[in-house]
Amino acid sequence: MAKVEMYTKTVCPYCVKAKNLLKQKGVEVTEYNLSEKPELLEEMQKRNPGARTVPQIFINDQSIGGCDELYALDAKGALNPLLNDNGKNSPKKHGPTA
């Protein structure tokens, strides 16, 4: 199973929606709540330059974007392979490379 990490905020309907989809797929998510630890915002932006909104979702250390991008991957049948491949077919990172 892939490593899935998500930067969230406590009051965020898109975060809840993204977590629910991943939960339906039986995926364990490591959550970083920016409402509780605002200092993690800088880390999130280093991992995905230009990111200003939550959720920010990473599968096997690669940014896939937010809730809309997660659902788009699922709609085209690309999410399940990412979640089951342990990083072999991770999506390309969004934004400029660091």
Secondary structure, 3 states (H helix, E strand, C coil): CCCEEEEECCCCHHHHHHHHHHHHCCCCEEEEECCCCCCHHHHHHHHCCCCCCCCEEEECCEEEECHHHHHHHHHCCCHHHHHHCCCCCCCCCCCCCC
